[in-house]
Amino acid sequence: MTGAEIDTFTARLASFTDKGLRLEDAEALADKLVTRDREADDRRLCLECFHLSGQHGKTWDCRNWQRAGVALRAKDAQLSAALVFQLQRCDGFAPIQSKG
């Protein structure tokens, strides 16, 4: 990995573990995203989205559920871990603003 890739990997690792992922799971996802970035794949993880709320082991919710098209009512906007960890295209995606 390049220096920039290492920095990005480390930031993602911290973000994912802050959301409650086990270190091993966070590392695997951050590594997957290195490959995604190298291949210029435009898909995203819900974990990278500003609108995701909740934590691993609890309910994940999409706060932009209408635009994302994940539910018809707010109370149905709960997301499975399988969806949260899957690369996808989403009309409701908004990147998390980095601190700095």
N, CA and C atoms as a LAMMPS dump frame, in Angstrom:
ITEM: TIMESTEP
0
ITEM: NUMBER OF ATOMS
300
ITEM: BOX BOUNDS ff ff ff
-5.0000000000000000e+02 5.0000000000000000e+02
-5.0000000000000000e+02 5.0000000000000000e+02
-5.0000000000000000e+02 5.0000000000000000e+02
ITEM: ATOMS id mol type element x y z
1 1 1 N 0.838 -1.185 0
2 1 2 C 0 0 0
3 1 3 C 0.885 1.25 0
4 2 1 N 0.368 2.285 -0.634
5 2 2 C 1.055 3.571 -0.614
6 2 3 C 0.787 4.26 0.722
7 3 1 N 1.488 5.333 0.965
8 3 2 C 1.274 6.087 2.2
9 3 3 C -0.149 6.605 2.318
10 4 1 N -0.671 7.12 1.207
11 4 2 C -2.053 7.625 1.219
12 4 3 C -3.051 6.496 1.484
13 5 1 N -2.799 5.333 0.882
14 5 2 C -3.692 4.184 1.112
15 5 3 C -3.644 3.736 2.567
16 6 1 N -2.473 3.775 3.167
17 6 2 C -2.335 3.395 4.581
18 6 3 C -3.101 4.374 5.462
19 7 1 N -2.971 5.669 5.171
20 7 2 C -3.7 6.682 5.947
21 7 3 C -5.211 6.482 5.838
22 8 1 N -5.685 6.238 4.631
23 8 2 C -7.114 6.016 4.407
24 8 3 C -7.575 4.741 5.1
25 9 1 N -6.788 3.674 4.984
26 9 2 C -7.091 2.403 5.644
27 9 3 C -7.218 2.621 7.155
28 10 1 N -6.267 3.336 7.736
29 10 2 C -6.259 3.572 9.182
30 10 3 C -7.476 4.386 9.616
31 11 1 N -7.831 5.403 8.846
32 11 2 C -9.015 6.217 9.172
33 11 3 C -10.289 5.372 9.091
34 12 1 N -10.382 4.545 8.065
35 12 2 C -11.561 3.675 7.931
36 12 3 C -11.62 2.673 9.073
37 13 1 N -10.501 2.112 9.422
38 13 2 C -10.443 1.147 10.52
39 13 3 C -10.978 1.789 11.808
40 14 1 N -10.539 2.992 12.096
41 14 2 C -11.007 3.696 13.295
42 14 3 C -12.51 3.967 13.21
43 15 1 N -12.974 4.411 12.051
44 15 2 C -14.392 4.695 11.877
45 15 3 C -15.244 3.439 12.07
46 16 1 N -14.814 2.344 11.49
47 16 2 C -15.588 1.1 11.572
48 16 3 C -15.592 0.533 12.985
49 17 1 N -14.468 0.582 13.674
50 17 2 C -14.445 0.077 15.055
51 17 3 C -15.233 1.005 15.974
52 18 1 N -15.228 2.311 15.684
53 18 2 C -16.053 3.248 16.464
54 18 3 C -17.54 2.922 16.327
55 19 1 N -17.913 2.322 15.207
56 19 2 C -19.31 1.945 14.982
57 19 3 C -19.63 0.572 15.573
58 20 1 N -18.665 -0.034 16.25
59 20 2 C -18.922 -1.281 16.96
60 20 3 C -18.457 -2.543 16.265
61 21 1 N -17.791 -2.436 15.125
62 21 2 C -17.303 -3.639 14.448
63 21 3 C -16.094 -4.198 15.186
64 22 1 N -15.993 -5.512 15.17
65 22 2 C -14.797 -6.153 15.726
66 22 3 C -13.616 -5.763 14.848
67 23 1 N -12.421 -5.704 15.424
68 23 2 C -11.228 -5.294 14.701
69 23 3 C -11.016 -6.132 13.439
70 24 1 N -11.216 -7.439 13.545
71 24 2 C -11.009 -8.323 12.397
72 24 3 C -11.976 -7.987 11.253
73 25 1 N -13.223 -7.732 11.588
74 25 2 C -14.221 -7.382 10.58
75 25 3 C -13.92 -6.017 9.967
76 26 1 N -13.524 -5.068 10.807
77 26 2 C -13.188 -3.729 10.331
78 26 3 C -11.988 -3.771 9.395
79 27 1 N -10.977 -4.566 9.734
80 27 2 C -9.794 -4.696 8.875
81 27 3 C -10.16 -5.294 7.521
82 28 1 N -11.002 -6.313 7.53
83 28 2 C -11.405 -6.956 6.274
84 28 3 C -12.16 -5.973 5.372
85 29 1 N -13.055 -5.183 5.953
86 29 2 C -13.799 -4.208 5.16
87 29 3 C -12.893 -3.085 4.662
88 30 1 N -12.006 -2.591 5.519
89 30 2 C -11.089 -1.525 5.107
90 30 3 C -10.18 -2.013 3.985
91 31 1 N -9.744 -3.253 4.055
92 31 2 C -8.916 -3.838 2.992
93 31 3 C -9.709 -3.971 1.689
94 32 1 N -10.948 -4.385 1.807
95 32 2 C -11.829 -4.492 0.638
96 32 3 C -11.97 -3.138 -0.061
97 33 1 N -12.006 -2.068 0.736
98 33 2 C -12.153 -0.731 0.17
99 33 3 C -10.87 -0.237 -0.499
100 34 1 N -9.722 -0.717 -0.064
101 34 2 C -8.465 -0.391 -0.761
102 34 3 C -8.549 -0.915 -2.191
103 35 1 N -8.991 -2.152 -2.331
104 35 2 C -9.15 -2.756 -3.666
105 35 3 C -10.18 -1.977 -4.471
106 36 1 N -11.298 -1.627 -3.844
107 36 2 C -12.337 -0.858 -4.528
108 36 3 C -11.775 0.453 -5.066
109 37 1 N -11.013 1.146 -4.235
110 37 2 C -10.452 2.432 -4.648
111 37 3 C -9.462 2.264 -5.799
112 38 1 N -8.645 1.247 -5.733
113 38 2 C -7.662 0.995 -6.799
114 38 3 C -8.35 0.701 -8.128
115 39 1 N -9.485 0.042 -8.074
116 39 2 C -10.212 -0.334 -9.284
117 39 3 C -11.186 0.761 -9.735
118 40 1 N -11.205 1.889 -9.033
119 40 2 C -12.107 3.01 -9.342
120 40 3 C -13.574 2.571 -9.385
121 41 1 N -13.926 1.659 -8.5
122 41 2 C -15.304 1.181 -8.352
123 41 3 C -16.094 2.283 -7.639
124 42 1 N -17.248 2.656 -8.156
125 42 2 C -18.016 3.754 -7.57
126 42 3 C -19.033 3.315 -6.521
127 43 1 N -19.02 2.048 -6.142
128 43 2 C -19.95 1.582 -5.112
129 43 3 C -19.443 1.979 -3.725
130 44 1 N -20.352 2.024 -2.776
131 44 2 C -20.05 2.443 -1.401
132 44 3 C -20.631 1.461 -0.402
133 45 1 N -20.145 1.549 0.817
134 45 2 C -20.731 0.825 1.942
135 45 3 C -21.62 1.786 2.717
136 46 1 N -22.69 1.277 3.277
137 46 2 C -23.505 2.1 4.175
138 46 3 C -22.641 2.656 5.307
139 47 1 N -21.637 1.899 5.711
140 47 2 C -20.752 2.332 6.796
141 47 3 C -20.006 3.62 6.471
142 48 1 N -19.93 3.967 5.202
143 48 2 C -19.248 5.192 4.78
144 48 3 C -20.214 6.368 4.666
145 49 1 N -21.485 6.134 4.963
146 49 2 C -22.523 7.134 4.728
147 49 3 C -22.891 7.905 5.998
148 50 1 N -23.041 9.193 5.834
149 50 2 C -23.456 10.087 6.907
150 50 3 C -24.825 9.699 7.477
151 51 1 N -25.679 9.137 6.661
152 51 2 C -27.059 8.859 7.058
153 51 3 C -27.248 7.548 7.829
154 52 1 N -26.199 6.753 7.966
155 52 2 C -26.316 5.499 8.724
156 52 3 C -26.293 5.794 10.213
157 53 1 N -27.2 5.196 10.942
158 53 2 C -27.175 5.315 12.397
159 53 3 C -27.307 3.93 12.998
160 54 1 N -26.883 3.817 14.242
161 54 2 C -26.906 2.525 14.917
162 54 3 C -25.512 1.957 15.039
163 55 1 N -25.439 0.771 15.595
164 55 2 C -24.155 0.103 15.772
165 55 3 C -24.297 -1.376 15.511
166 56 1 N -23.164 -1.987 15.173
167 56 2 C -23.134 -3.421 14.936
168 56 3 C -23.658 -4.139 16.182
169 57 1 N -24.471 -5.13 15.965
170 57 2 C -25.055 -5.868 17.075
171 57 3 C -26.371 -5.268 17.525
172 58 1 N -26.661 -4.071 17.025
173 58 2 C -27.929 -3.395 17.305
174 58 3 C -28.567 -3.113 15.965
175 59 1 N -29.615 -2.354 15.977
176 59 2 C -30.294 -2.025 14.727
177 59 3 C -29.54 -0.946 13.975
178 60 1 N -29.345 -1.17 12.687
179 60 2 C -28.818 -0.136 11.796
180 60 3 C -30.024 0.541 11.155
181 61 1 N -29.982 1.844 11.035
182 61 2 C -31.067 2.587 10.412
183 61 3 C -30.505 3.521 9.351
184 62 1 N -31.284 3.727 8.31
185 62 2 C -30.958 4.696 7.271
186 62 3 C -31.795 5.939 7.52
187 63 1 N -31.137 7.058 7.821
188 63 2 C -31.861 8.306 8.068
189 63 3 C -32.228 9.017 6.762
190 64 1 N -31.822 8.476 5.629
191 64 2 C -32.181 9.037 4.322
192 64 3 C -32.928 7.963 3.525
193 65 1 N -33.782 7.246 4.22
194 65 2 C -34.452 6.062 3.688
195 65 3 C -35.298 6.336 2.453
196 66 1 N -35.925 7.506 2.347
197 66 2 C -36.757 7.786 1.178
198 66 3 C -35.904 7.904 -0.083
199 67 1 N -34.871 8.725 -0.016
200 67 2 C -33.997 8.915 -1.179
201 67 3 C -33.248 7.629 -1.505
202 68 1 N -32.863 6.875 -0.474
203 68 2 C -32.144 5.616 -0.673
204 68 3 C -33.054 4.522 -1.216
205 69 1 N -34.352 4.663 -0.986
206 69 2 C -35.297 3.67 -1.475
207 69 3 C -35.276 2.367 -0.69
208 70 1 N -34.948 2.445 0.592
209 70 2 C -34.861 1.22 1.405
210 70 3 C -36.141 0.901 2.161
211 71 1 N -37.095 1.836 2.168
212 71 2 C -38.335 1.599 2.913
213 71 3 C -39.428 2.52 2.383
214 72 1 N -40.653 2.192 2.763
215 72 2 C -41.793 3.041 2.425
216 72 3 C -42.206 3.931 3.594
217 73 1 N -41.776 3.531 4.807
218 73 2 C -42.072 4.291 6.023
219 73 3 C -40.819 4.339 6.881
220 74 1 N -40.658 5.405 7.643
221 74 2 C -39.471 5.58 8.479
222 74 3 C -39.268 4.408 9.44
223 75 1 N -40.368 3.901 9.986
224 75 2 C -40.225 2.81 10.962
225 75 3 C -39.717 1.516 10.322
226 76 1 N -39.741 1.447 8.991
227 76 2 C -39.257 0.257 8.287
228 76 3 C -37.85 0.44 7.716
229 77 1 N -37.154 1.489 8.109
230 77 2 C -35.85 1.818 7.527
231 77 3 C -34.684 1.113 8.213
232 78 1 N -34.951 0.007 8.909
233 78 2 C -33.872 -0.756 9.518
234 78 3 C -33.144 -1.56 8.45
235 79 1 N -31.817 -1.616 8.575
236 79 2 C -30.983 -2.285 7.59
237 79 3 C -30.326 -3.506 8.204
238 80 1 N -30.232 -4.565 7.432
239 80 2 C -29.528 -5.754 7.904
240 80 3 C -28.024 -5.522 7.78
241 81 1 N -27.258 -6.247 8.574
242 81 2 C -25.797 -6.152 8.49
243 81 3 C -25.321 -6.53 7.091
244 82 1 N -25.988 -7.493 6.468
245 82 2 C -25.591 -7.916 5.124
246 82 3 C -25.646 -6.74 4.157
247 83 1 N -26.65 -5.893 4.275
248 83 2 C -26.756 -4.725 3.402
249 83 3 C -25.745 -3.648 3.787
250 84 1 N -25.57 -3.425 5.076
251 84 2 C -24.647 -2.394 5.563
252 84 3 C -23.21 -2.686 5.129
253 85 1 N -22.842 -3.956 5.023
254 85 2 C -21.47 -4.352 4.687
255 85 3 C -21.278 -4.665 3.206
256 86 1 N -22.291 -4.427 2.388
257 86 2 C -22.234 -4.771 0.961
258 86 3 C -21.944 -3.529 0.129
259 87 1 N -21.004 -3.639 -0.797
260 87 2 C -20.763 -2.55 -1.737
261 87 3 C -21.986 -2.378 -2.621
262 88 1 N -22.428 -1.123 -2.793
263 88 2 C -23.635 -0.858 -3.565
264 88 3 C -23.668 0.597 -4.024
265 89 1 N -24.561 0.867 -4.926
266 89 2 C -24.829 2.237 -5.352
267 89 3 C -26.122 2.667 -4.668
268 90 1 N -26.133 3.893 -4.163
269 90 2 C -27.292 4.363 -3.402
270 90 3 C -27.534 5.824 -3.72
271 91 1 N -28.76 6.145 -4.122
272 91 2 C -29.108 7.536 -4.415
273 91 3 C -29.108 8.414 -3.163
274 92 1 N -29.169 7.806 -1.99
275 92 2 C -29.191 8.567 -0.746
276 92 3 C -27.841 8.715 -0.078
277 93 1 N -26.789 8.202 -0.703
278 93 2 C -25.461 8.227 -0.085
279 93 3 C -24.927 9.64 0.071
280 94 1 N -24.365 9.919 1.246
281 94 2 C -23.637 11.164 1.512
282 94 3 C -22.413 10.774 2.337
283 95 1 N -21.217 11.1 1.867
284 95 2 C -20.013 10.689 2.592
285 95 3 C -19.935 11.339 3.972
286 96 1 N -19.35 10.608 4.89
287 96 2 C -19.09 11.149 6.23
288 96 3 C -17.979 12.183 6.077
289 97 1 N -18.187 13.355 6.618
290 97 2 C -17.161 14.398 6.546
291 97 3 C -16.051 14.064 7.522
292 98 1 N -14.822 14.084 7.018
293 98 2 C -13.687 13.767 7.884
294 98 3 C -13.429 14.93 8.829
295 99 1 N -12.951 14.58 10.006
296 99 2 C -12.597 15.591 11.002
297 99 3 C -11.184 16.062 10.683
298 100 1 N -10.992 17.315 10.6
299 100 2 C -9.639 17.753 10.353
300 100 3 C -9.602 19 9.682
